[in-house]
Amino acid sequence: LPISVVGVLALGAGVEAWAAKDDGSKVTITSPAQGAKVGSDVEIVYDLTKGSDATHAHCFVDGEYQKGWKGTVKGMSPGTHEIKVIAADKDHQTLAAEASVKVEVQ
């Protein structure tokens, strides 16, 4: 009997489970701290140690890609949010290196 695939398992916003290549990169978020109370706009300070393919990083809030992100996440609603920074290559493909923090927007 033939087997057909109906869907693709995705981890959110175009990040597919098998697509994350480990190129040796490392990402660390230095600010805000885990559990920090922040305003609706928050600057994300991170360190990216580039592996063989990483050229920059992408930011996601609650799994949603922050297009045009320049270091500050803007307009978050009150409540708990997960901010994730993921290494990306020159073609904007995300890599395995990532870091995340949960913050409380006042």
Residue, then its C-alpha position, 0 to 999 in steps of 0.5 A: l500500500p502506498i503512503s502519502v504525506v498530508g502535512v509537514l511538521a513545523l515548529g512555527a513560522g517556517v522553522e521545520a523540524w529537520a531543517a535546522k543545520d548545526d554549523g557549530s554556532k552558539v547564541t546567548i541572550t544577555s538581556p533581558a534576563q529570564g523572567a524579567k518584567v519589561g515594557s511593550d518595547v524591549e531591546i534584545v541584547y545577544d551574543l552570536t558566535k558564528g559557526s561555518d554558515a551563520t551570518h546573522a540572527h532572526c528573532f521570534v516572539d511567541g513563535e512569530y518571526q519578527k520581520g525587519w527586527k533591528g534589535t528591539v521588539k516593539g508593541m508586545s501586549p501585556g502578559t508572558h511572552e517567549i522571545k527566541v533568537i535563532a542563528a541564520d545563514k546568508d539565505h536566511q535559513t535558520l540554523a540549530a543554534e538558538a536561545s530563548v527567554k520568557v518575559e513579563v510585559q507590564 
